[in-house]
Amino acid sequence: MVFAAFRSIGAYIPPKIMTNLDFEKILDTSDEWITKRTGIKERRIAQKNEGSSDLGFKASQIAIQRANIDKNDIDLVICATVTPDYLCMPSTACLIASKLGLEPVQAFDISAACTGFVYAVSVAKAFIESGMKKNVLIVGAEKYTSILDYTDRGTCFIFGDGAGAAIISASDNKSEAIIDVNCSSDGNYSDLIQTIGGGSLHPCSQEVLDQKLACIRMKGNETFKLAVKTLSADVKVMMKKHNLINSDINHFIPHQANYRIIKAVGDMLGFTKEQTVVTVDRYGNTSAASIPMAMNYAYEQGKINSGDTVLFDAFGAGLTWGSALFPFSPKK
Ligand SMILES: CC(C)(COP(=O)(O)OP(=O)(O)OC[C@H]1O[C@@H](n2cnc3c(N)ncnc32)[C@H](O)[C@@H]1OP(=O)(O)O)[C@@H](O)C(=O)NCCC(=O)NCCS
């Protein structure tokens, strides 16, 4: 039997910082309001001439190097993004594979918004366990600043840019195996977080441009309540299914959307501050990149060790949600 092992993590954090004080200069808002409502203090901004593939490429280089594999042994590249370099084609995964200089390889994107990276873990696991692939590069890469309306004070301050990546490889050692991934969706809530314009229903037009319909629109308050409910329910199911108690989890890594959501979910589930990884204060919400960037942050702080049990918990537009449970299993 072949198992899927989570071998490495990497991230690219764009150096340019936008603080809450910078928002005070362009919006009717304050550092105090943003900090109190979200816990966000600053977020990162990619350069004008960078696309999500550039961010994903840099994160991937680190993940590949840390996995200690030859890049040409990668036989599948998956990029989770809702801010692809190009709206329809080519996929961002194809661009990342090309920038990495990989030999021709299967590559495609996943669109599951903030849950995208967890969806990518589930697809990588399935490809490996079926025997079809051996080394999968998964990437969460977002340039959210490309879809923000900087006059929308209820939304624009939340998001930032960045990328995270991981290598998932075949292993014959069951103790290294990703234990479980559970992903789901409910399109009945599709209007909570949307980019209305630019797609097949409302193709690009003067109206789309004038009304900024290609920018993200979010019903923040309704989203907040559903996020808390869904994130906690999802983890309860996963923990019960595997007979786990809180102390079995070394690192709880929730989607980084809002510190109040993270705190409410953590409290409901009974995870301690030490178990819960928080980066929303420094990176804001980077959608599909948020979980791998958070994991990379904890890893670089020296907190994640070989064999530690990690639990991802994500929620996003769609609505989509998902959780993943695995031991961190770098190659010995
Ligand atoms: C966006 C969010 C921070 C707003 O916080 P909130 O407590 O829900 O605030 P509300 O939208 O109810 O607005 C409360 C008041 O603050 C005001 N307000 C909104 N944005 C503001 C800002 N940036 N600065 C100052 N005031 C603001 C509103 O106009 C409203 O004023 P009113 O009471 O006079 O009408 C919060 O809803 C949130 O984080 N939602 C979840 C977002 C999320 O997780 N999205 C991604 C999911 S993947």
The ligand as a Tripos MOL2 file, in Angstrom:
@<TRIPOS>MOLECULE
LIG
   48    50     1     0     0
SMALL
NO_CHARGES

@<TRIPOS>ATOM
      1 C1        -15.4020   42.6440    7.8670 C.3       1 LIG1
      2 C2        -15.5270   42.6420    9.3810 C.3       1 LIG1
      3 C3        -14.1840   42.9220   10.0200 C.3       1 LIG1
      4 C4        -16.4780   43.7590    9.7740 C.3       1 LIG1
      5 O1        -16.6540   43.7300   11.1710 O.3       1 LIG1
      6 P1        -18.1340   43.7630   11.7900 P.3       1 LIG1
      7 O2        -17.9620   43.7460   13.2290 O.co2     1 LIG1
      8 O3        -18.9040   42.6220   11.1700 O.co2     1 LIG1
      9 O4        -18.6390   45.1470   11.2880 O.3       1 LIG1
     10 P2        -19.9680   45.5180   10.4690 P.3       1 LIG1
     11 O5        -19.7950   45.1630    9.0190 O.co2     1 LIG1
     12 O6        -21.1460   44.9580   11.2000 O.co2     1 LIG1
     13 O7        -19.9480   47.0780   10.6080 O.3       1 LIG1
     14 C5        -20.0510   47.7120   11.8860 C.3       1 LIG1
     15 C6        -19.8540   49.1950   11.7020 C.3       1 LIG1
     16 O8        -18.4860   49.4700   11.3750 O.3       1 LIG1
     17 C7        -18.4130   50.2390   10.1670 C.3       1 LIG1
     18 N1        -17.2220   49.8670    9.4250 N.ar      1 LIG1
     19 C8        -17.0850   48.9040    8.4860 C.ar      1 LIG1
     20 N2        -15.8140   48.8680    8.0530 N.ar      1 LIG1
     21 C9        -15.1390   49.8150    8.7470 C.ar      1 LIG1
     22 C10       -13.7940   50.2430    8.7460 C.ar      1 LIG1
     23 N3        -12.8550   49.6940    7.9440 N.pl3     1 LIG1
     24 N4        -13.4430   51.2230    9.6050 N.ar      1 LIG1
     25 C11       -14.3310   51.7850   10.4350 C.ar      1 LIG1
     26 N5        -15.6310   51.4350   10.4690 N.ar      1 LIG1
     27 C12       -16.0320   50.4510    9.6320 C.ar      1 LIG1
     28 C13       -19.6760   49.9000    9.4190 C.3       1 LIG1
     29 O9        -20.0160   50.9230    8.5110 O.3       1 LIG1
     30 C14       -20.6760   49.7840   10.5560 C.3       1 LIG1
     31 O10       -21.0690   51.0750   10.9480 O.3       1 LIG1
     32 P3        -22.5860   51.3600   11.3720 P.3       1 LIG1
     33 O11       -22.8160   50.4950   12.6000 O.co2     1 LIG1
     34 O12       -22.5680   52.8150   11.6650 O.co2     1 LIG1
     35 O13       -23.4260   50.9630   10.2060 O.co2     1 LIG1
     36 C15       -16.0710   41.2830    9.9000 C.3       1 LIG1
     37 O14       -17.4270   41.1600    9.5510 O.3       1 LIG1
     38 C16       -15.3260   40.1060    9.3560 C.2       1 LIG1
     39 O15       -14.1590   39.9440    9.6120 O.2       1 LIG1
     40 N6        -16.0480   39.2080    8.6510 N.am      1 LIG1
     41 C17       -15.4990   37.9820    8.1710 C.3       1 LIG1
     42 C18       -14.6520   38.2510    7.0140 C.3       1 LIG1
     43 C19       -13.9900   37.0190    6.5530 C.2       1 LIG1
     44 O16       -13.6220   36.2040    7.3280 O.2       1 LIG1
     45 N7        -13.8440   36.9280    5.2430 N.am      1 LIG1
     46 C20       -13.1270   35.9370    4.5910 C.3       1 LIG1
     47 C21       -13.7400   34.6200    4.7410 C.3       1 LIG1
     48 S1        -12.6750   33.5280    3.9610 S.3       1 LIG1
@<TRIPOS>BOND
     1     1     2 1
     2     2     3 1
     3     2     4 1
     4     2    36 1
     5     4     5 1
     6     5     6 1
     7     6     7 2
     8     6     8 1
     9     6     9 1
    10     9    10 1
    11    10    11 2
    12    10    12 1
    13    10    13 1
    14    13    14 1
    15    14    15 1
    16    15    16 1
    17    15    30 1
    18    16    17 1
    19    17    18 1
    20    17    28 1
    21    18    19 ar
    22    18    27 ar
    23    19    20 ar
    24    20    21 ar
    25    21    22 ar
    26    21    27 ar
    27    22    23 1
    28    22    24 ar
    29    24    25 ar
    30    25    26 ar
    31    26    27 ar
    32    28    29 1
    33    28    30 1
    34    30    31 1
    35    31    32 1
    36    32    33 2
    37    32    34 1
    38    32    35 1
    39    36    37 1
    40    36    38 1
    41    38    39 2
    42    38    40 1
    43    40    41 1
    44    41    42 1
    45    42    43 1
    46    43    44 2
    47    43    45 1
    48    45    46 1
    49    46    47 1
    50    47    48 1
@<TRIPOS>SUBSTRUCTURE
     1 LIG1         1 GROUP 0 **** ****
